[in-house]
């Protein structure tokens, strides 16, 4: 029973010891009031209730409370109710207050105002407890399984940078604790802050259900936040495919602990510049070897080896540290040109040394101005009088007087810059304060500043401003600074050159001293880091000519010539190293291709493949196929030099044109020229480690400093944010690939019209509509043994089939497949057909040994299936029009392909006769008609695609006069070349067509065939990788055309595992995309679905287009003027289309989309009468029986 009281007094609803109920619980929840019997159920009286609260507050103030009691005030109870059970005492009027009538008491819920009887004997407390458990306004009531959230408005000043708007809220103690640790880290609060009375009171008011943790728990939460953010940063760095640069500096705390701050700078895969503190760790000493070893330890902990440059100050110990790191990085074999550019000296420190050395000769004018400023700032009264002088002189400036630190030149510049604008106020003040001139005359400057002094300090200020601006520009860490420094360097060098020859003795002397220090660091071509110049070359606004010209302007001719040569040599060496390294990236070439029937390469074959790759590169370089990429970039016109120019954005959109130079730019431009990023962790210009943080252990200090830096920095795009970016591209793809029925019917009409045009005349249409001279089709009664040779791609097949007539059908068939070596696809006709004829001879030589029961004919008849564009001159001869599918044997184009095969067979001693020349599509039609006489057309959808159908002779206008025994002929459409403006073409299709060996040709095939579907998906993923970081770094494999074959794409599309493990494996092994989240895998599956659905539905439209042409679509045929329209009986006539090819047979989703689309286009009435048949088991040899020679 006590637990409810405990909840209300302490405000900690999480600690409920027992569900026991009694009257005392109800007394804490309700305010008792006196009621007579007639008004037992009346509403409570507000005045009496207010009096009750007042009496309770007065009583409560007299009792000391624990700090936790402030979370929720003690409930008001002026007339307590006690139970009359055996464990409690009886009620009495003294306890209840004056006028209390024990017989008919009632209680009012102090949260919602509901009234209940609470007689000790008659009513008890069960009703009160039941109400408390369901009271909507009772703050501790949280439904156990409730998933409802409260709507609220998000602040516009969210830490994440989000905008204000409507959001939802649900109590989550874990989220509150994370937010609390975020506040402690970011706002640098002490851990004991959470135990303060005011903070606990605030938490109790804003969220009574939250139990404020102790400082120990908060410390653990903060460290857990550090570990979580570290894992996130590690993952980002792991996925980043560029080199990183480092800055480091050291510092000693008030505990005399030496700390080293190591900061990483990198450009992510979306070409955004980032800086993060990696470590803030103690080191044993400031010696160079110790610093180097600690840097090495940190890099190994973070898994970073690809380091481009390390920026340090000019301490001699840092030279030793860089030397140590150069040896280690070269040992890791990750250095660039053996660490040639590893050491970058901090420009800000060098500028400080140069200017400080020059100001040692500061003239008396500066001293007089300094004394004048000191005199006024020494007294508040003087300062107030000076401000009045400023107002009287009507000087409109926000600058105030500031006294410099003589050892810090920048403070001297700021003092002079402010004093110059207030010159008139100084002169007015000298007339109003008589002590001003007297006091200054007694100082070292000997008097107050006069007009000559002001002129002198004005010239000095203008000179120092060049160095001050340089320091500001190069100290930025959120923008690229390396390419900016060269321009500042030129400006300073020209300024010093002018002052050296100046008539002003003081300025000349100061410029000489500064130039001497300047030459020490930036005057020796062998000592200066050449990345300073290479970064400007990689700026498309300037390039190499600009750098050469500027160097000759600021250096002596001999030094300038040597420096220009060094820059050119370094640039070419850098390019060559990056070019070679990108060519040797073969880690992901060994892909699993079980769907393609390939086995993994053995170590010997792997080496052979590498050598082949190197040979191809050597051949390309030897033949001079293209100018090197670096020259292309340098010779291209420079970009417009505008203030808003973003060099990283330029490279983001142009790195695809200059991939190697883009990689160099990404690694070079990230190099910082200042160590300000590391110094800001503990310098006076940044956040200083105070006594509180210095009193913590070094491990906790590191966690707080690093976590604060990571949390304050702009967050890396989360997977959800990256998905939002690519979802726009996905929506564009879906819209561009849209194939509604209305568009498909337009494609149907266009296909039918193009077929008619192609039949009317040669060249009248994109469709070739080739005559096959096949004027009849098998009907299933054929008998005998037939042979066929199929050459249609990277493999060829030899087939022997025994037919037994209508009842027996196919008695037996034997097939032998052989791959065609890649070199034969581009060699000569003799080499190719000798290889085929040799394989034929081996097949027939084994025939008698294997099949003693079959007696082959004395002279075999061979059907030749040749699946390339051929213009047939007879049923057994045809002229090759062009090669496709990777073949390129030029001596065959324009010649009879059957003659080449016949000559090769003669050379092998084969006595065979080529009875028929057909392509695979015509063979499929024959087989379909053999099995089902209602077959009217055939379609092949595999690596390539084509279609044929049986056309009436009178509709083939261009073949008038050709006699046919059946009144028709099979027409080979070559529909891969079909094109219409109604086809949904995307930017990916346009790019693919432009980069193909046959641009503006085979447009339909490039949208629906298995040769190209996987490549389209790869191009979509590549573009998404360039637009967003959702796929991580762009791997070399992802940039390789046709590496994602359609069988692999179909495997990803049809992956039904819960976590899409197959998708993850293929992305990793084939495209080099690893660690892909589930949401991204689902995105890939959807991309495959969009591309496949478009291809299947367009193929379906093509099929219906054929049916429309021959009058089998229910709407009538598109025929010549002499052709009669289809009879009404044809509208519902059973129609079969034979479909073959791996894409249709093996790709379930493609097949389902195609079948559904055919039904959609035809409509419910006609669709049942159109049947698509596949897996016909044999094809080509049936023509042998039909063509009696």
DALINNOR-V746086 format. One record per residue. N is the residue number from 1. PHI is phi as a letter, one per 30 degrees, with the letter a starting at -180 (NA if undefined). Layout:
BEGIN
n->{N,N}
phi->{PHI,PHI}
END
This chain:
BEGIN
n->{1,2,3,4,5,6,7,8,9,10,11,12,13,14,15,16,17,18,19,20,21,22,23,24,25,26,27,28,29,30,31,32,33,34,35,36,37,38,39,40,41,42,43,44,45,46,47,48,49,50,51,52,53,54,55,56,57,58,59,60,61,62,63,64,65,66,67,68,69,70,71,72,73,74,75,76,77,78,79,80,81,82,83,84,85,86,87,88,89,90,91,92,93,94,95,96,97,98,99,100,101,102,103,104,105,106,107,108,109,110,111,112,113,114,115,116,117,118,119,120,121,122,123,124,125,126,127,128,129,130,131,132,133,134,135,136,137,138,139,140,141,142,143,144,145,146,147,148,149,150,151,152,153,154,155,156,157,158,159,160,161,162,163,164,165,166,167,168,169,170,171,172,173,174,175,176,177,178,179,180,181,182,183,184,185,186,187,188,189,190,191,192,193,194,195,196,197,198,199,200,201,202,203,204,205,206,207,208,209,210,211,212,213,214,215,216,217,218,219,220,221,222,223,224,225,226,227,228,229,230,231,232,233,234,235,236,237,238,239,240,241,242,243,244,245,246,247,248,249,250,251,252,253,254,255,256,257,258,259,260,261,262,263,264,265,266,267,268,269,270,271,272,273,274,275,276,277,278,279,280,281,282,283,284,285,286,287,288,289,290,291,292,293,294,295,296,297,298,299,300,301,302,303,304,305,306,307,308,309,310,311,312,313,314,315,316,317,318,319,320,321,322,323,324,325,326,327,328,329,330,331,332,333,334,335,336,337,338,339,340,341,342,343,344,345,346,347,348,349,350,351,352,353,354,355,356,357,358,359,360,361,362,363,364,365,366,367,368,369,370,371,372,373,374,375,376,377,378,379,380,381,382,383,384,385,386,387,388,389,390,391,392,393,394,395,396,397,398,399,400,401,402,403,404,405,406,407,408,409,410,411,412,413,414,415,416,417,418,419,420,421,422,423,424,425,426,427,428,429,430,431,432,433,434,435,436,437,438,439,440,441,442,443,444,445,446,447,448,449,450,451,452,453,454,455,456,457,458,459,460,461,462,463,464,465,466,467,468,469,470,471,472,473,474,475,476,477,478,479,480,481,482,483,484,485,486,487,488,489,490,491,492,493,494,495,496,497,498,499,500,501,502,503,504,505,506,507,508,509,510,511,512,513,514,515,516,517,518,519,520,521,522,523,524,525,526,527,528,529,530,531,532,533,534,535,536,537,538,539,540,541,542,543,544,545,546,547,548,549,550,551,552,553,554,555,556,557,558,559,560,561,562,563,564,565,566,567,568,569,570,571,572,573,574,575,576,577,578,579,580,581,582,583,584,585,586,587,588,589,590,591,592,593,594,595,596,597,598,599,600,601,602,603,604,605,606,607,608,609,610,611,612,613,614,615,616,617,618,619,620,621,622,623,624,625,626,627,628,629,630,631,632,633,634,635,636,637,638,639,640,641,642,643,644,645,646,647,648,649,650,651,652,653,654,655,656,657,658,659,660,661,662,663,664,665,666,667,668,669,670,671,672,673,674,675,676,677,678,679,680,681,682,683,684,685,686,687,688,689,690,691,692,693,694,695,696,697,698,699,700,701,702,703,704,705,706,707,708,709,710,711,712,713,714,715,716,717,718,719,720,721,722,723,724,725,726,727,728,729,730,731,732,733,734,735,736,737,738,739,740,741,742,743,744,745,746,747,748,749,750,751,752,753,754,755,756,757,758,759,760,761,762,763,764,765,766,767,768,769,770,771,772,773,774,775,776,777,778,779,780,781,782,783,784,785,786,787,788,789,790,791,792,793,794,795,796,797,798,799,800,801,802,803,804,805,806,807,808,809,810,811,812,813,814,815,816,817,818,819,820,821,822,823,824,825,826,827,828,829,830,831,832,833,834,835,836,837,838,839,840,841,842,843,844,845,846,847,848,849,850,851,852,853,854,855,856,857,858,859,860,861,862,863,864,865,866,867,868,869,870,871,872,873,874,875,876,877,878,879,880,881,882,883,884,885,886,887,888,889,890,891,892,893,894,895,896,897,898,899,900,901,902,903,904,905,906,907,908,909,910,911,912,913,914,915,916,917,918,919,920,921,922,923,924,925,926,927,928,929,930,931,932,933,934,935,936,937,938,939,940,941,942,943,944,945,946,947,948,949,950,951,952,953,954,955,956,957,958,959,960,961,962,963,964,965,966,967,968,969,970,971,972,973,974,975,976,977,978,979,980,981,982,983,984,985,986,987,988,989,990,991,992,993,994,995,996,997,998,999,1000,1001,1002,1003,1004,1005,1006,1007,1008,1009,1010,1011,1012,1013,1014,1015,1016,1017,1018,1019,1020,1021,1022,1023,1024,1025,1026,1027,1028,1029,1030,1031,1032,1033,1034,1035,1036,1037,1038,1039,1040,1041,1042,1043,1044,1045,1046,1047,1048,1049,1050,1051,1052,1053,1054,1055,1056,1057,1058,1059,1060,1061,1062,1063,1064,1065,1066,1067,1068,1069,1070,1071,1072,1073,1074,1075,1076,1077,1078,1079,1080,1081,1082,1083,1084,1085,1086,1087,1088,1089,1090,1091,1092,1093,1094,1095,1096,1097,1098,1099,1100,1101,1102,1103,1104,1105,1106,1107,1108,1109,1110,1111,1112,1113,1114,1115,1116,1117,1118,1119,1120,1121,1122,1123,1124,1125,1126,1127,1128,1129,1130,1131,1132,1133,1134,1135,1136,1137,1138,1139,1140,1141,1142,1143,1144,1145,1146,1147,1148,1149,1150,1151,1152,1153,1154,1155,1156,1157,1158,1159,1160,1161,1162,1163,1164,1165,1166,1167,1168,1169,1170,1171,1172,1173,1174,1175,1176,1177,1178,1179,1180,1181,1182,1183,1184,1185,1186,1187,1188,1189}
phi->{NA,d,d,d,d,d,e,d,d,c,i,b,d,d,c,c,d,a,d,d,b,a,d,d,d,d,d,d,c,b,c,d,b,d,b,d,d,d,c,d,c,d,d,d,c,e,d,d,d,d,d,d,d,d,d,d,d,d,d,d,d,d,c,d,b,d,e,d,d,d,d,b,d,d,d,d,b,c,b,d,c,c,d,c,d,d,c,b,d,d,d,b,d,d,d,d,j,d,i,d,c,d,d,b,d,b,b,c,d,d,c,c,i,d,c,b,d,b,e,d,c,d,c,i,c,d,d,d,d,d,d,e,d,c,d,d,c,d,d,c,d,b,e,d,c,d,c,d,b,c,d,a,c,d,d,d,c,d,d,d,i,d,c,d,l,d,b,c,b,b,d,b,d,d,d,d,d,d,d,d,d,e,d,d,d,d,c,h,c,d,d,d,e,d,c,d,d,d,d,d,d,d,d,d,d,d,a,d,d,d,c,d,d,d,d,d,d,d,d,d,d,d,d,d,d,e,d,d,d,d,d,d,d,d,d,d,d,d,d,d,c,c,d,c,b,b,b,b,a,b,a,c,d,d,d,i,c,d,c,b,c,c,c,c,b,a,c,d,d,c,i,c,d,b,b,b,d,d,b,b,b,d,b,d,a,c,d,d,d,d,d,d,d,d,d,d,d,d,d,d,d,d,i,c,b,d,c,d,a,b,c,b,d,c,d,d,d,d,d,d,d,d,d,d,d,d,d,d,d,d,d,d,i,c,d,c,h,h,i,d,c,d,c,c,d,d,d,d,d,d,d,d,d,d,d,d,d,d,d,d,c,d,d,d,d,d,d,d,d,d,d,d,d,d,e,d,d,d,b,e,d,d,d,d,d,d,d,d,d,d,d,d,d,h,d,c,a,c,d,c,d,b,c,d,c,e,d,c,d,d,d,d,d,d,d,d,d,d,d,d,d,c,e,d,d,d,d,d,d,d,d,c,c,d,d,d,d,d,d,d,d,d,c,d,d,i,j,d,d,c,d,d,d,d,d,d,d,d,d,d,d,d,d,d,d,d,d,d,d,e,d,d,d,d,d,d,b,c,b,d,c,d,d,d,d,e,d,d,d,d,d,d,d,d,d,d,d,d,d,d,c,d,d,d,d,d,d,d,d,d,d,d,d,d,d,d,d,d,d,d,c,b,c,c,d,d,c,d,d,d,d,e,d,d,d,d,d,d,d,d,d,b,i,d,e,d,d,e,d,d,d,d,d,c,c,d,e,d,d,d,d,d,d,d,d,d,d,d,d,d,d,d,d,d,d,d,d,d,d,d,d,d,d,c,d,c,d,c,d,d,c,d,b,d,d,c,i,c,c,e,d,d,e,d,d,e,d,d,d,d,d,d,d,d,d,d,d,d,d,d,d,d,d,i,d,a,d,d,d,d,d,d,d,d,d,d,e,d,d,d,d,b,d,d,d,c,d,d,d,d,d,d,c,c,d,d,d,b,d,d,d,d,d,d,d,d,d,d,d,d,d,d,c,b,c,e,e,d,d,d,d,b,d,d,d,c,d,c,d,d,d,d,d,d,d,d,d,e,d,d,e,d,d,d,d,d,d,d,d,d,d,d,d,d,d,d,e,d,d,d,d,d,d,d,d,d,d,d,d,d,d,d,d,d,d,d,c,d,b,d,e,d,d,d,d,d,d,e,d,d,d,d,d,d,d,d,d,d,d,d,a,d,i,d,a,d,d,d,h,d,d,c,i,c,c,a,b,d,b,j,c,d,b,k,c,b,b,b,b,c,b,b,a,d,b,b,b,c,b,b,b,c,c,c,j,d,d,d,i,d,d,a,b,b,b,b,c,b,d,c,e,d,d,d,d,b,c,b,d,d,d,d,d,d,d,d,d,d,d,d,d,d,d,d,d,d,d,d,d,d,b,d,d,c,c,d,d,e,b,d,c,c,c,c,c,b,c,b,d,b,c,d,c,a,d,b,a,a,c,d,d,a,c,b,i,j,d,a,c,d,d,c,d,i,b,d,d,d,d,d,d,d,d,d,d,d,d,c,i,c,c,b,b,d,d,a,c,b,c,d,d,d,d,d,d,d,d,d,d,d,d,a,d,d,d,c,a,b,b,c,b,b,e,c,a,a,b,b,a,c,c,d,d,d,d,c,d,d,c,d,j,d,d,b,d,c,i,a,a,d,c,d,d,h,d,d,c,d,b,a,d,d,d,d,c,c,d,d,d,d,d,d,d,d,c,d,d,b,d,i,b,h,d,d,d,d,c,b,c,d,d,c,d,d,d,d,d,d,d,d,d,d,d,d,d,d,d,b,c,d,c,i,d,d,d,d,d,d,d,c,d,i,d,c,d,d,e,d,d,d,d,d,d,c,d,c,d,e,c,h,d,d,d,d,d,d,e,d,d,c,c,i,c,c,h,d,d,d,d,d,d,d,d,d,e,d,d,e,d,d,d,d,d,d,d,d,d,d,d,d,d,d,d,d,d,d,d,d,d,c,i,c,c,i,c,j,c,c,b,d,d,d,d,c,d,d,d,d,d,d,d,c,d,d,b,c,c,d,b,b,j,d,d,d,d,c,c,e,d,d,d,d,d,d,d,d,d,d,d,d,d,d,j,d,d,c,e,d,c,c,b,c,c,b,h,d,i,b,b,d,d,d,d,d,d,d,c,d,c}
END
